[in-house]
């Protein structure tokens, strides 16, 4: 079974559009923020790896489905489900719900990442520490 990770996010005014709801592109940014924070809380210092020039993890594909409006001030729980599709590819699925009604899904998204050597731009296996941080309970 895939590990499910959660992150809570308070919607900011800057996340919303003129209609007062979260702009769709900002939903993808919020999902990515949850991914980054999850790495940090699980002991991954991606900044150090990037500075060393040993690893890069670009996003190959991203998608988001807006199912219900999300408003300024909403406290959203983002569930991340990481799955390594190969030794060099990672797919993360995201599900967003509000704290007040966890049964109604507000948005669903997905990002596909690839691990590469930044000097050669060739695919490189994800480090074990990275894999374990996302898969271990």
MODELLER restraints for C-alpha pairs under 7 A, 6 or more apart:
rsr = mdl.restraints
at = mdl.atoms
rsr.add(forms.Gaussian(group=physical.xy_distance, feature=features.Distance(at['CA:2:A'], at['CA:81:A']), mean=6.50, stdev=0.5))
rsr.add(forms.Gaussian(group=physical.xy_distance, feature=features.Distance(at['CA:2:A'], at['CA:82:A']), mean=6.86, stdev=0.5))
rsr.add(forms.Gaussian(group=physical.xy_distance, feature=features.Distance(at['CA:2:A'], at['CA:83:A']), mean=6.61, stdev=0.5))
rsr.add(forms.Gaussian(group=physical.xy_distance, feature=features.Distance(at['CA:3:A'], at['CA:81:A']), mean=6.04, stdev=0.5))
rsr.add(forms.Gaussian(group=physical.xy_distance, feature=features.Distance(at['CA:3:A'], at['CA:82:A']), mean=6.78, stdev=0.5))
rsr.add(forms.Gaussian(group=physical.xy_distance, feature=features.Distance(at['CA:3:A'], at['CA:135:A']), mean=5.44, stdev=0.5))
rsr.add(forms.Gaussian(group=physical.xy_distance, feature=features.Distance(at['CA:3:A'], at['CA:136:A']), mean=6.97, stdev=0.5))
rsr.add(forms.Gaussian(group=physical.xy_distance, feature=features.Distance(at['CA:3:A'], at['CA:137:A']), mean=6.63, stdev=0.5))
rsr.add(forms.Gaussian(group=physical.xy_distance, feature=features.Distance(at['CA:4:A'], at['CA:79:A']), mean=6.36, stdev=0.5))
rsr.add(forms.Gaussian(group=physical.xy_distance, feature=features.Distance(at['CA:4:A'], at['CA:80:A']), mean=5.68, stdev=0.5))
rsr.add(forms.Gaussian(group=physical.xy_distance, feature=features.Distance(at['CA:4:A'], at['CA:81:A']), mean=4.77, stdev=0.5))
rsr.add(forms.Gaussian(group=physical.xy_distance, feature=features.Distance(at['CA:5:A'], at['CA:79:A']), mean=5.54, stdev=0.5))
rsr.add(forms.Gaussian(group=physical.xy_distance, feature=features.Distance(at['CA:5:A'], at['CA:80:A']), mean=5.00, stdev=0.5))
rsr.add(forms.Gaussian(group=physical.xy_distance, feature=features.Distance(at['CA:5:A'], at['CA:81:A']), mean=6.38, stdev=0.5))
rsr.add(forms.Gaussian(group=physical.xy_distance, feature=features.Distance(at['CA:6:A'], at['CA:77:A']), mean=6.61, stdev=0.5))
rsr.add(forms.Gaussian(group=physical.xy_distance, feature=features.Distance(at['CA:6:A'], at['CA:78:A']), mean=5.51, stdev=0.5))
rsr.add(forms.Gaussian(group=physical.xy_distance, feature=features.Distance(at['CA:6:A'], at['CA:79:A']), mean=4.44, stdev=0.5))
rsr.add(forms.Gaussian(group=physical.xy_distance, feature=features.Distance(at['CA:6:A'], at['CA:80:A']), mean=6.04, stdev=0.5))
rsr.add(forms.Gaussian(group=physical.xy_distance, feature=features.Distance(at['CA:7:A'], at['CA:34:A']), mean=5.91, stdev=0.5))
rsr.add(forms.Gaussian(group=physical.xy_distance, feature=features.Distance(at['CA:7:A'], at['CA:77:A']), mean=5.74, stdev=0.5))
rsr.add(forms.Gaussian(group=physical.xy_distance, feature=features.Distance(at['CA:7:A'], at['CA:78:A']), mean=5.20, stdev=0.5))
rsr.add(forms.Gaussian(group=physical.xy_distance, feature=features.Distance(at['CA:7:A'], at['CA:79:A']), mean=6.59, stdev=0.5))
rsr.add(forms.Gaussian(group=physical.xy_distance, feature=features.Distance(at['CA:8:A'], at['CA:75:A']), mean=6.82, stdev=0.5))
rsr.add(forms.Gaussian(group=physical.xy_distance, feature=features.Distance(at['CA:8:A'], at['CA:76:A']), mean=5.66, stdev=0.5))
rsr.add(forms.Gaussian(group=physical.xy_distance, feature=features.Distance(at['CA:8:A'], at['CA:77:A']), mean=4.51, stdev=0.5))
rsr.add(forms.Gaussian(group=physical.xy_distance, feature=features.Distance(at['CA:8:A'], at['CA:78:A']), mean=6.16, stdev=0.5))
rsr.add(forms.Gaussian(group=physical.xy_distance, feature=features.Distance(at['CA:9:A'], at['CA:75:A']), mean=5.76, stdev=0.5))
rsr.add(forms.Gaussian(group=physical.xy_distance, feature=features.Distance(at['CA:9:A'], at['CA:76:A']), mean=5.22, stdev=0.5))
rsr.add(forms.Gaussian(group=physical.xy_distance, feature=features.Distance(at['CA:9:A'], at['CA:77:A']), mean=6.40, stdev=0.5))
rsr.add(forms.Gaussian(group=physical.xy_distance, feature=features.Distance(at['CA:10:A'], at['CA:73:A']), mean=5.97, stdev=0.5))
rsr.add(forms.Gaussian(group=physical.xy_distance, feature=features.Distance(at['CA:10:A'], at['CA:74:A']), mean=5.81, stdev=0.5))
rsr.add(forms.Gaussian(group=physical.xy_distance, feature=features.Distance(at['CA:10:A'], at['CA:75:A']), mean=4.50, stdev=0.5))
rsr.add(forms.Gaussian(group=physical.xy_distance, feature=features.Distance(at['CA:10:A'], at['CA:76:A']), mean=6.21, stdev=0.5))
rsr.add(forms.Gaussian(group=physical.xy_distance, feature=features.Distance(at['CA:11:A'], at['CA:71:A']), mean=6.92, stdev=0.5))
rsr.add(forms.Gaussian(group=physical.xy_distance, feature=features.Distance(at['CA:11:A'], at['CA:72:A']), mean=5.13, stdev=0.5))
rsr.add(forms.Gaussian(group=physical.xy_distance, feature=features.Distance(at['CA:11:A'], at['CA:73:A']), mean=5.05, stdev=0.5))
rsr.add(forms.Gaussian(group=physical.xy_distance, feature=features.Distance(at['CA:11:A'], at['CA:74:A']), mean=5.43, stdev=0.5))
rsr.add(forms.Gaussian(group=physical.xy_distance, feature=features.Distance(at['CA:11:A'], at['CA:75:A']), mean=6.42, stdev=0.5))
rsr.add(forms.Gaussian(group=physical.xy_distance, feature=features.Distance(at['CA:12:A'], at['CA:72:A']), mean=5.55, stdev=0.5))
rsr.add(forms.Gaussian(group=physical.xy_distance, feature=features.Distance(at['CA:12:A'], at['CA:73:A']), mean=6.26, stdev=0.5))
rsr.add(forms.Gaussian(group=physical.xy_distance, feature=features.Distance(at['CA:13:A'], at['CA:72:A']), mean=5.47, stdev=0.5))
rsr.add(forms.Gaussian(group=physical.xy_distance, feature=features.Distance(at['CA:15:A'], at['CA:22:A']), mean=5.33, stdev=0.5))
rsr.add(forms.Gaussian(group=physical.xy_distance, feature=features.Distance(at['CA:15:A'], at['CA:23:A']), mean=6.45, stdev=0.5))
rsr.add(forms.Gaussian(group=physical.xy_distance, feature=features.Distance(at['CA:15:A'], at['CA:26:A']), mean=5.87, stdev=0.5))
rsr.add(forms.Gaussian(group=physical.xy_distance, feature=features.Distance(at['CA:16:A'], at['CA:22:A']), mean=4.03, stdev=0.5))
rsr.add(forms.Gaussian(group=physical.xy_distance, feature=features.Distance(at['CA:16:A'], at['CA:23:A']), mean=5.37, stdev=0.5))
rsr.add(forms.Gaussian(group=physical.xy_distance, feature=features.Distance(at['CA:16:A'], at['CA:72:A']), mean=6.60, stdev=0.5))
rsr.add(forms.Gaussian(group=physical.xy_distance, feature=features.Distance(at['CA:17:A'], at['CA:23:A']), mean=5.44, stdev=0.5))
rsr.add(forms.Gaussian(group=physical.xy_distance, feature=features.Distance(at['CA:20:A'], at['CA:71:A']), mean=6.26, stdev=0.5))
rsr.add(forms.Gaussian(group=physical.xy_distance, feature=features.Distance(at['CA:20:A'], at['CA:72:A']), mean=6.85, stdev=0.5))
rsr.add(forms.Gaussian(group=physical.xy_distance, feature=features.Distance(at['CA:21:A'], at['CA:69:A']), mean=5.94, stdev=0.5))
rsr.add(forms.Gaussian(group=physical.xy_distance, feature=features.Distance(at['CA:21:A'], at['CA:70:A']), mean=5.42, stdev=0.5))
rsr.add(forms.Gaussian(group=physical.xy_distance, feature=features.Distance(at['CA:21:A'], at['CA:71:A']), mean=4.67, stdev=0.5))
rsr.add(forms.Gaussian(group=physical.xy_distance, feature=features.Distance(at['CA:21:A'], at['CA:72:A']), mean=6.73, stdev=0.5))
rsr.add(forms.Gaussian(group=physical.xy_distance, feature=features.Distance(at['CA:22:A'], at['CA:70:A']), mean=5.52, stdev=0.5))
rsr.add(forms.Gaussian(group=physical.xy_distance, feature=features.Distance(at['CA:22:A'], at['CA:71:A']), mean=6.06, stdev=0.5))
rsr.add(forms.Gaussian(group=physical.xy_distance, feature=features.Distance(at['CA:24:A'], at['CA:66:A']), mean=6.79, stdev=0.5))
rsr.add(forms.Gaussian(group=physical.xy_distance, feature=features.Distance(at['CA:28:A'], at['CA:64:A']), mean=6.45, stdev=0.5))
rsr.add(forms.Gaussian(group=physical.xy_distance, feature=features.Distance(at['CA:31:A'], at['CA:94:A']), mean=6.80, stdev=0.5))
rsr.add(forms.Gaussian(group=physical.xy_distance, feature=features.Distance(at['CA:42:A'], at['CA:133:A']), mean=5.63, stdev=0.5))
rsr.add(forms.Gaussian(group=physical.xy_distance, feature=features.Distance(at['CA:44:A'], at['CA:130:A']), mean=6.66, stdev=0.5))
rsr.add(forms.Gaussian(group=physical.xy_distance, feature=features.Distance(at['CA:49:A'], at['CA:55:A']), mean=5.85, stdev=0.5))
rsr.add(forms.Gaussian(group=physical.xy_distance, feature=features.Distance(at['CA:50:A'], at['CA:56:A']), mean=6.36, stdev=0.5))
rsr.add(forms.Gaussian(group=physical.xy_distance, feature=features.Distance(at['CA:53:A'], at['CA:118:A']), mean=6.28, stdev=0.5))
rsr.add(forms.Gaussian(group=physical.xy_distance, feature=features.Distance(at['CA:54:A'], at['CA:117:A']), mean=6.11, stdev=0.5))
rsr.add(forms.Gaussian(group=physical.xy_distance, feature=features.Distance(at['CA:54:A'], at['CA:118:A']), mean=6.74, stdev=0.5))
rsr.add(forms.Gaussian(group=physical.xy_distance, feature=features.Distance(at['CA:55:A'], at['CA:115:A']), mean=6.86, stdev=0.5))
rsr.add(forms.Gaussian(group=physical.xy_distance, feature=features.Distance(at['CA:55:A'], at['CA:116:A']), mean=5.93, stdev=0.5))
rsr.add(forms.Gaussian(group=physical.xy_distance, feature=features.Distance(at['CA:55:A'], at['CA:117:A']), mean=5.17, stdev=0.5))
rsr.add(forms.Gaussian(group=physical.xy_distance, feature=features.Distance(at['CA:55:A'], at['CA:118:A']), mean=5.97, stdev=0.5))
rsr.add(forms.Gaussian(group=physical.xy_distance, feature=features.Distance(at['CA:56:A'], at['CA:115:A']), mean=5.87, stdev=0.5))
rsr.add(forms.Gaussian(group=physical.xy_distance, feature=features.Distance(at['CA:56:A'], at['CA:116:A']), mean=5.35, stdev=0.5))
rsr.add(forms.Gaussian(group=physical.xy_distance, feature=features.Distance(at['CA:56:A'], at['CA:117:A']), mean=6.26, stdev=0.5))
rsr.add(forms.Gaussian(group=physical.xy_distance, feature=features.Distance(at['CA:56:A'], at['CA:118:A']), mean=5.70, stdev=0.5))
rsr.add(forms.Gaussian(group=physical.xy_distance, feature=features.Distance(at['CA:57:A'], at['CA:113:A']), mean=6.08, stdev=0.5))
rsr.add(forms.Gaussian(group=physical.xy_distance, feature=features.Distance(at['CA:57:A'], at['CA:114:A']), mean=5.45, stdev=0.5))
rsr.add(forms.Gaussian(group=physical.xy_distance, feature=features.Distance(at['CA:57:A'], at['CA:115:A']), mean=4.63, stdev=0.5))
rsr.add(forms.Gaussian(group=physical.xy_distance, feature=features.Distance(at['CA:57:A'], at['CA:116:A']), mean=6.32, stdev=0.5))
rsr.add(forms.Gaussian(group=physical.xy_distance, feature=features.Distance(at['CA:58:A'], at['CA:113:A']), mean=5.70, stdev=0.5))
rsr.add(forms.Gaussian(group=physical.xy_distance, feature=features.Distance(at['CA:58:A'], at['CA:114:A']), mean=5.91, stdev=0.5))
rsr.add(forms.Gaussian(group=physical.xy_distance, feature=features.Distance(at['CA:59:A'], at['CA:111:A']), mean=6.66, stdev=0.5))
rsr.add(forms.Gaussian(group=physical.xy_distance, feature=features.Distance(at['CA:59:A'], at['CA:112:A']), mean=5.66, stdev=0.5))
rsr.add(forms.Gaussian(group=physical.xy_distance, feature=features.Distance(at['CA:59:A'], at['CA:113:A']), mean=4.38, stdev=0.5))
rsr.add(forms.Gaussian(group=physical.xy_distance, feature=features.Distance(at['CA:59:A'], at['CA:114:A']), mean=6.54, stdev=0.5))
rsr.add(forms.Gaussian(group=physical.xy_distance, feature=features.Distance(at['CA:60:A'], at['CA:112:A']), mean=5.49, stdev=0.5))
rsr.add(forms.Gaussian(group=physical.xy_distance, feature=features.Distance(at['CA:60:A'], at['CA:113:A']), mean=5.60, stdev=0.5))
rsr.add(forms.Gaussian(group=physical.xy_distance, feature=features.Distance(at['CA:60:A'], at['CA:114:A']), mean=6.82, stdev=0.5))
rsr.add(forms.Gaussian(group=physical.xy_distance, feature=features.Distance(at['CA:61:A'], at['CA:111:A']), mean=5.63, stdev=0.5))
rsr.add(forms.Gaussian(group=physical.xy_distance, feature=features.Distance(at['CA:61:A'], at['CA:112:A']), mean=5.09, stdev=0.5))
rsr.add(forms.Gaussian(group=physical.xy_distance, feature=features.Distance(at['CA:62:A'], at['CA:110:A']), mean=5.67, stdev=0.5))
rsr.add(forms.Gaussian(group=physical.xy_distance, feature=features.Distance(at['CA:62:A'], at['CA:111:A']), mean=4.38, stdev=0.5))
rsr.add(forms.Gaussian(group=physical.xy_distance, feature=features.Distance(at['CA:62:A'], at['CA:112:A']), mean=6.44, stdev=0.5))
rsr.add(forms.Gaussian(group=physical.xy_distance, feature=features.Distance(at['CA:63:A'], at['CA:109:A']), mean=5.38, stdev=0.5))
rsr.add(forms.Gaussian(group=physical.xy_distance, feature=features.Distance(at['CA:63:A'], at['CA:110:A']), mean=5.40, stdev=0.5))
rsr.add(forms.Gaussian(group=physical.xy_distance, feature=features.Distance(at['CA:63:A'], at['CA:111:A']), mean=6.61, stdev=0.5))
rsr.add(forms.Gaussian(group=physical.xy_distance, feature=features.Distance(at['CA:64:A'], at['CA:108:A']), mean=5.78, stdev=0.5))
rsr.add(forms.Gaussian(group=physical.xy_distance, feature=features.Distance(at['CA:64:A'], at['CA:109:A']), mean=4.07, stdev=0.5))
rsr.add(forms.Gaussian(group=physical.xy_distance, feature=features.Distance(at['CA:64:A'], at['CA:110:A']), mean=6.57, stdev=0.5))
rsr.add(forms.Gaussian(group=physical.xy_distance, feature=features.Distance(at['CA:65:A'], at['CA:107:A']), mean=5.50, stdev=0.5))
rsr.add(forms.Gaussian(group=physical.xy_distance, feature=features.Distance(at['CA:65:A'], at['CA:108:A']), mean=5.24, stdev=0.5))
rsr.add(forms.Gaussian(group=physical.xy_distance, feature=features.Distance(at['CA:65:A'], at['CA:109:A']), mean=6.05, stdev=0.5))
rsr.add(forms.Gaussian(group=physical.xy_distance, feature=features.Distance(at['CA:66:A'], at['CA:106:A']), mean=6.53, stdev=0.5))
rsr.add(forms.Gaussian(group=physical.xy_distance, feature=features.Distance(at['CA:66:A'], at['CA:107:A']), mean=4.67, stdev=0.5))
rsr.add(forms.Gaussian(group=physical.xy_distance, feature=features.Distance(at['CA:66:A'], at['CA:108:A']), mean=6.89, stdev=0.5))
rsr.add(forms.Gaussian(group=physical.xy_distance, feature=features.Distance(at['CA:67:A'], at['CA:106:A']), mean=5.11, stdev=0.5))
rsr.add(forms.Gaussian(group=physical.xy_distance, feature=features.Distance(at['CA:67:A'], at['CA:107:A']), mean=5.13, stdev=0.5))
rsr.add(forms.Gaussian(group=physical.xy_distance, feature=features.Distance(at['CA:68:A'], at['CA:106:A']), mean=4.71, stdev=0.5))
rsr.add(forms.Gaussian(group=physical.xy_distance, feature=features.Distance(at['CA:68:A'], at['CA:107:A']), mean=6.79, stdev=0.5))
rsr.add(forms.Gaussian(group=physical.xy_distance, feature=features.Distance(at['CA:69:A'], at['CA:106:A']), mean=6.79, stdev=0.5))
rsr.add(forms.Gaussian(group=physical.xy_distance, feature=features.Distance(at['CA:70:A'], at['CA:106:A']), mean=6.96, stdev=0.5))
rsr.add(forms.Gaussian(group=physical.xy_distance, feature=features.Distance(at['CA:74:A'], at['CA:98:A']), mean=6.81, stdev=0.5))
rsr.add(forms.Gaussian(group=physical.xy_distance, feature=features.Distance(at['CA:75:A'], at['CA:98:A']), mean=5.86, stdev=0.5))
rsr.add(forms.Gaussian(group=physical.xy_distance, feature=features.Distance(at['CA:75:A'], at['CA:99:A']), mean=5.88, stdev=0.5))
rsr.add(forms.Gaussian(group=physical.xy_distance, feature=features.Distance(at['CA:76:A'], at['CA:96:A']), mean=6.34, stdev=0.5))
rsr.add(forms.Gaussian(group=physical.xy_distance, feature=features.Distance(at['CA:76:A'], at['CA:97:A']), mean=5.58, stdev=0.5))
rsr.add(forms.Gaussian(group=physical.xy_distance, feature=features.Distance(at['CA:76:A'], at['CA:98:A']), mean=4.47, stdev=0.5))
rsr.add(forms.Gaussian(group=physical.xy_distance, feature=features.Distance(at['CA:76:A'], at['CA:99:A']), mean=5.95, stdev=0.5))
rsr.add(forms.Gaussian(group=physical.xy_distance, feature=features.Distance(at['CA:77:A'], at['CA:96:A']), mean=5.70, stdev=0.5))
rsr.add(forms.Gaussian(group=physical.xy_distance, feature=features.Distance(at['CA:77:A'], at['CA:97:A']), mean=5.42, stdev=0.5))
rsr.add(forms.Gaussian(group=physical.xy_distance, feature=features.Distance(at['CA:77:A'], at['CA:98:A']), mean=5.98, stdev=0.5))
rsr.add(forms.Gaussian(group=physical.xy_distance, feature=features.Distance(at['CA:77:A'], at['CA:99:A']), mean=6.44, stdev=0.5))
rsr.add(forms.Gaussian(group=physical.xy_distance, feature=features.Distance(at['CA:78:A'], at['CA:94:A']), mean=6.44, stdev=0.5))
rsr.add(forms.Gaussian(group=physical.xy_distance, feature=features.Distance(at['CA:78:A'], at['CA:95:A']), mean=5.59, stdev=0.5))
rsr.add(forms.Gaussian(group=physical.xy_distance, feature=features.Distance(at['CA:78:A'], at['CA:96:A']), mean=4.58, stdev=0.5))
rsr.add(forms.Gaussian(group=physical.xy_distance, feature=features.Distance(at['CA:78:A'], at['CA:97:A']), mean=6.69, stdev=0.5))
rsr.add(forms.Gaussian(group=physical.xy_distance, feature=features.Distance(at['CA:79:A'], at['CA:94:A']), mean=5.53, stdev=0.5))
rsr.add(forms.Gaussian(group=physical.xy_distance, feature=features.Distance(at['CA:79:A'], at['CA:95:A']), mean=5.15, stdev=0.5))
rsr.add(forms.Gaussian(group=physical.xy_distance, feature=features.Distance(at['CA:79:A'], at['CA:96:A']), mean=6.50, stdev=0.5))
rsr.add(forms.Gaussian(group=physical.xy_distance, feature=features.Distance(at['CA:80:A'], at['CA:92:A']), mean=6.32, stdev=0.5))
rsr.add(forms.Gaussian(group=physical.xy_distance, feature=features.Distance(at['CA:80:A'], at['CA:93:A']), mean=5.66, stdev=0.5))
rsr.add(forms.Gaussian(group=physical.xy_distance, feature=features.Distance(at['CA:80:A'], at['CA:94:A']), mean=4.75, stdev=0.5))
rsr.add(forms.Gaussian(group=physical.xy_distance, feature=features.Distance(at['CA:80:A'], at['CA:95:A']), mean=6.80, stdev=0.5))
rsr.add(forms.Gaussian(group=physical.xy_distance, feature=features.Distance(at['CA:81:A'], at['CA:92:A']), mean=5.43, stdev=0.5))
rsr.add(forms.Gaussian(group=physical.xy_distance, feature=features.Distance(at['CA:81:A'], at['CA:93:A']), mean=5.07, stdev=0.5))
rsr.add(forms.Gaussian(group=physical.xy_distance, feature=features.Distance(at['CA:81:A'], at['CA:94:A']), mean=6.51, stdev=0.5))
rsr.add(forms.Gaussian(group=physical.xy_distance, feature=features.Distance(at['CA:82:A'], at['CA:90:A']), mean=6.90, stdev=0.5))
rsr.add(forms.Gaussian(group=physical.xy_distance, feature=features.Distance(at['CA:82:A'], at['CA:91:A']), mean=5.82, stdev=0.5))
rsr.add(forms.Gaussian(group=physical.xy_distance, feature=features.Distance(at['CA:82:A'], at['CA:92:A']), mean=4.29, stdev=0.5))
rsr.add(forms.Gaussian(group=physical.xy_distance, feature=features.Distance(at['CA:82:A'], at['CA:93:A']), mean=6.45, stdev=0.5))
rsr.add(forms.Gaussian(group=physical.xy_distance, feature=features.Distance(at['CA:82:A'], at['CA:134:A']), mean=6.62, stdev=0.5))
rsr.add(forms.Gaussian(group=physical.xy_distance, feature=features.Distance(at['CA:83:A'], at['CA:90:A']), mean=5.78, stdev=0.5))
rsr.add(forms.Gaussian(group=physical.xy_distance, feature=features.Distance(at['CA:83:A'], at['CA:91:A']), mean=5.27, stdev=0.5))
rsr.add(forms.Gaussian(group=physical.xy_distance, feature=features.Distance(at['CA:83:A'], at['CA:92:A']), mean=6.21, stdev=0.5))
rsr.add(forms.Gaussian(group=physical.xy_distance, feature=features.Distance(at['CA:84:A'], at['CA:90:A']), mean=4.37, stdev=0.5))
rsr.add(forms.Gaussian(group=physical.xy_distance, feature=features.Distance(at['CA:84:A'], at['CA:91:A']), mean=6.19, stdev=0.5))
rsr.add(forms.Gaussian(group=physical.xy_distance, feature=features.Distance(at['CA:85:A'], at['CA:91:A']), mean=6.86, stdev=0.5))
rsr.add(forms.Gaussian(group=physical.xy_distance, feature=features.Distance(at['CA:87:A'], at['CA:125:A']), mean=5.01, stdev=0.5))
rsr.add(forms.Gaussian(group=physical.xy_distance, feature=features.Distance(at['CA:87:A'], at['CA:126:A']), mean=6.18, stdev=0.5))
rsr.add(forms.Gaussian(group=physical.xy_distance, feature=features.Distance(at['CA:88:A'], at['CA:114:A']), mean=5.61, stdev=0.5))
rsr.add(forms.Gaussian(group=physical.xy_distance, feature=features.Distance(at['CA:88:A'], at['CA:115:A']), mean=5.23, stdev=0.5))
rsr.add(forms.Gaussian(group=physical.xy_distance, feature=features.Distance(at['CA:88:A'], at['CA:123:A']), mean=6.26, stdev=0.5))
rsr.add(forms.Gaussian(group=physical.xy_distance, feature=features.Distance(at['CA:88:A'], at['CA:124:A']), mean=5.85, stdev=0.5))
rsr.add(forms.Gaussian(group=physical.xy_distance, feature=features.Distance(at['CA:88:A'], at['CA:125:A']), mean=4.63, stdev=0.5))
rsr.add(forms.Gaussian(group=physical.xy_distance, feature=features.Distance(at['CA:88:A'], at['CA:126:A']), mean=5.76, stdev=0.5))
rsr.add(forms.Gaussian(group=physical.xy_distance, feature=features.Distance(at['CA:89:A'], at['CA:113:A']), mean=5.73, stdev=0.5))
rsr.add(forms.Gaussian(group=physical.xy_distance, feature=features.Distance(at['CA:89:A'], at['CA:114:A']), mean=4.59, stdev=0.5))
rsr.add(forms.Gaussian(group=physical.xy_distance, feature=features.Distance(at['CA:89:A'], at['CA:115:A']), mean=6.49, stdev=0.5))
rsr.add(forms.Gaussian(group=physical.xy_distance, feature=features.Distance(at['CA:90:A'], at['CA:112:A']), mean=5.77, stdev=0.5))
rsr.add(forms.Gaussian(group=physical.xy_distance, feature=features.Distance(at['CA:90:A'], at['CA:113:A']), mean=5.05, stdev=0.5))
rsr.add(forms.Gaussian(group=physical.xy_distance, feature=features.Distance(at['CA:90:A'], at['CA:114:A']), mean=6.30, stdev=0.5))
rsr.add(forms.Gaussian(group=physical.xy_distance, feature=features.Distance(at['CA:91:A'], at['CA:110:A']), mean=6.99, stdev=0.5))
rsr.add(forms.Gaussian(group=physical.xy_distance, feature=features.Distance(at['CA:91:A'], at['CA:111:A']), mean=5.75, stdev=0.5))
rsr.add(forms.Gaussian(group=physical.xy_distance, feature=features.Distance(at['CA:91:A'], at['CA:112:A']), mean=4.45, stdev=0.5))
rsr.add(forms.Gaussian(group=physical.xy_distance, feature=features.Distance(at['CA:91:A'], at['CA:113:A']), mean=6.24, stdev=0.5))
rsr.add(forms.Gaussian(group=physical.xy_distance, feature=features.Distance(at['CA:92:A'], at['CA:110:A']), mean=5.53, stdev=0.5))
rsr.add(forms.Gaussian(group=physical.xy_distance, feature=features.Distance(at['CA:92:A'], at['CA:111:A']), mean=5.36, stdev=0.5))
rsr.add(forms.Gaussian(group=physical.xy_distance, feature=features.Distance(at['CA:92:A'], at['CA:112:A']), mean=6.50, stdev=0.5))
rsr.add(forms.Gaussian(group=physical.xy_distance, feature=features.Distance(at['CA:93:A'], at['CA:109:A']), mean=5.82, stdev=0.5))
rsr.add(forms.Gaussian(group=physical.xy_distance, feature=features.Distance(at['CA:93:A'], at['CA:110:A']), mean=4.39, stdev=0.5))
rsr.add(forms.Gaussian(group=physical.xy_distance, feature=features.Distance(at['CA:93:A'], at['CA:111:A']), mean=6.70, stdev=0.5))
rsr.add(forms.Gaussian(group=physical.xy_distance, feature=features.Distance(at['CA:94:A'], at['CA:108:A']), mean=5.50, stdev=0.5))
rsr.add(forms.Gaussian(group=physical.xy_distance, feature=features.Distance(at['CA:94:A'], at['CA:109:A']), mean=4.89, stdev=0.5))
rsr.add(forms.Gaussian(group=physical.xy_distance, feature=features.Distance(at['CA:94:A'], at['CA:110:A']), mean=5.83, stdev=0.5))
rsr.add(forms.Gaussian(group=physical.xy_distance, feature=features.Distance(at['CA:95:A'], at['CA:105:A']), mean=6.87, stdev=0.5))
rsr.add(forms.Gaussian(group=physical.xy_distance, feature=features.Distance(at['CA:95:A'], at['CA:107:A']), mean=5.98, stdev=0.5))
rsr.add(forms.Gaussian(group=physical.xy_distance, feature=features.Distance(at['CA:95:A'], at['CA:108:A']), mean=4.62, stdev=0.5))
rsr.add(forms.Gaussian(group=physical.xy_distance, feature=features.Distance(at['CA:95:A'], at['CA:109:A']), mean=6.58, stdev=0.5))
rsr.add(forms.Gaussian(group=physical.xy_distance, feature=features.Distance(at['CA:96:A'], at['CA:105:A']), mean=5.95, stdev=0.5))
rsr.add(forms.Gaussian(group=physical.xy_distance, feature=features.Distance(at['CA:96:A'], at['CA:106:A']), mean=5.46, stdev=0.5))
rsr.add(forms.Gaussian(group=physical.xy_distance, feature=features.Distance(at['CA:96:A'], at['CA:107:A']), mean=5.18, stdev=0.5))
rsr.add(forms.Gaussian(group=physical.xy_distance, feature=features.Distance(at['CA:96:A'], at['CA:108:A']), mean=6.34, stdev=0.5))
rsr.add(forms.Gaussian(group=physical.xy_distance, feature=features.Distance(at['CA:97:A'], at['CA:104:A']), mean=6.31, stdev=0.5))
rsr.add(forms.Gaussian(group=physical.xy_distance, feature=features.Distance(at['CA:97:A'], at['CA:105:A']), mean=4.98, stdev=0.5))
rsr.add(forms.Gaussian(group=physical.xy_distance, feature=features.Distance(at['CA:97:A'], at['CA:106:A']), mean=5.34, stdev=0.5))
rsr.add(forms.Gaussian(group=physical.xy_distance, feature=features.Distance(at['CA:115:A'], at['CA:123:A']), mean=5.79, stdev=0.5))
rsr.add(forms.Gaussian(group=physical.xy_distance, feature=features.Distance(at['CA:115:A'], at['CA:124:A']), mean=5.48, stdev=0.5))
rsr.add(forms.Gaussian(group=physical.xy_distance, feature=features.Distance(at['CA:115:A'], at['CA:125:A']), mean=6.35, stdev=0.5))
rsr.add(forms.Gaussian(group=physical.xy_distance, feature=features.Distance(at['CA:115:A'], at['CA:126:A']), mean=5.86, stdev=0.5))
rsr.add(forms.Gaussian(group=physical.xy_distance, feature=features.Distance(at['CA:116:A'], at['CA:122:A']), mean=5.36, stdev=0.5))
rsr.add(forms.Gaussian(group=physical.xy_distance, feature=features.Distance(at['CA:116:A'], at['CA:123:A']), mean=4.18, stdev=0.5))
rsr.add(forms.Gaussian(group=physical.xy_distance, feature=features.Distance(at['CA:116:A'], at['CA:124:A']), mean=4.67, stdev=0.5))
rsr.add(forms.Gaussian(group=physical.xy_distance, feature=features.Distance(at['CA:117:A'], at['CA:123:A']), mean=6.32, stdev=0.5))
rsr.add(forms.Gaussian(group=physical.xy_distance, feature=features.Distance(at['CA:117:A'], at['CA:124:A']), mean=5.81, stdev=0.5))
